[in-house]
Amino acid sequence: MHNDLNEKCAVFGIFGNKSSKTEIARKTYFGLFALQHRGQEHSGIATTDGKKIHLYKDGGLVSQIYTEELLAKLPGFAAIGHNRYSTSSGLEVEYAQPFLYDNLFALGHNGNLPSTKVLIDFLKSNNEITENYSDSRLMTETIGVYMKKGDSLPDAVEKAYPLFTGAFSCVALGLDTMVAFRDPCGIRPLVLGKKENQIIVSSETCALETIGAKFIREIKPGEMIIVTKNGKKNKVQSRQLAKAKPRLDIFEFVYFARYDSVLAGKSVYEVRKNLGKMLARQNKKENKVNVDMIIPIPETAISAAIGYAEESDIPFEMGISKNRYINRTFIEPTQDVREEKVKLKLTPLSNVIRGKKIAVMDDSIVRGTTSKQIVKMLFDAGAKEVHFLVSSAPIRFPDFYGIDTPNQTELIASKKTIKEICKFLGATSLSYLSIDSMVAATGLPKKHLSLSSFDGVYPIDIHERKKEINYDVPKD
């Protein structure tokens, strides 16, 4: 359950070979629907019929924005879609994606460029406007400069690519071409799929399942996939634009990805269960938690709680109910609203927890205010003891690669020790997973993961943003 961390975006693309009134737009709608967890504030779809790029975007959830009438206005044989949660830029629809450049191409971006100085300098040297543009818009304009000079979409992306300093998994749609490309570290996921003669790209594998497509493979870090028409079959080419240095963000496993997705060949559900098992082993050694039941904070902590319960032989119970119809669509994410929404969203089951010693599992603690409310809520409902379990390490550093983390000073673990956080929460005890155990739970080599929020090591240079980092944090 999170009101504190939000993924920036989801991207989706589909390339068929015959124009239709709504089929391609509708499949994109279903793809975006499956990726709703990655962004809930804006959504947009761009389609091409070979002559014109059609675009529609608006604020709200996927199910609220699109209608049959709207999808009928998005004809074509190929489409890209984007869901957005605002990070550095504002909530206005002008920041929604895909961004359209003339009638040449549209672009959708998942990730974040911590520094846009190189892009701004390049655009200014080409007499282009840059004021009030988001990083994604600056990327679009830069590719556009090369396309205006006569380059094809793939060539324009290849030339612009070295100017993109940060994390990006992108899809771009031209009149007759679709491309998808990732930064050299592959911080954000991007996968390739196929359904009959249609080629699909998506932030996660769960969207492929939704439209009945087969997973082919991950798009490699530093790779660009180019899809063009080739008679009845579509042609898929690959260009390696930079040497791959894989560093997938471990937070994708901890919280962001949907639990039925597969990342870097690993089931997100199994990794989350492993995170819970690892924490149970850790606590067993320290003889830390003696409770009657394990309860998860729905939704993302359920798998970890199952893993913890299995490993420790403690009963698993759904002691907190979640109202699935509360969303953050039209509400400003301010602190007072966050606090009200916890009560709207979560209800403790008093008859399950009254008089019991309980351990409650969450995937992370950000500011700590939400967790504090949950602890109070459980005690108010009659719990005898409330032990707080966290299936990740303390978040001590801000993210610069596409997660909406608050300023470092607002991250509770950047200024308080675990003991002090426990006191702030009002919990009986507090257990975090160690960084090494988190890594072990993924089954991937440490060198293939980005752990920047936990250890302050940023695999992609964050340039001028370095001055925002304070490395003087508690070392428990």
GIWOCOR-V67164 format. One record per helix or strand of 2 or more residues. SS is the DSSP state (H for helix, E for strand). FROM is the first residue (numbers start at 1). LEN is the number of residues. If there is no record, write none. Layout:
ss->(SS:SS)
from->(FROM:FROM)
len->(LEN:LEN)
This chain:
ss->(E:H:H:E:E:H:H:E:H:E:E:H:H:H:E:E:E:E:H:E:E:E:E:H:E:E:H:E:H:E:E:H:E:H:E:H:E:H:H:H:E:H:H:E:H:H)
from->(9:23:36:42:53:62:68:76:93:99:105:117:135:153:167:177:191:198:206:214:223:233:248:251:262:266:268:293:302:316:320:335:346:350:357:369:385:408:412:418:429:435:446:449:452:463)
len->(12:12:3:7:7:4:5:9:3:3:8:9:14:9:8:6:5:5:5:5:8:8:2:6:2:2:19:4:11:2:3:11:3:4:6:12:6:3:3:8:4:8:3:2:4:6)
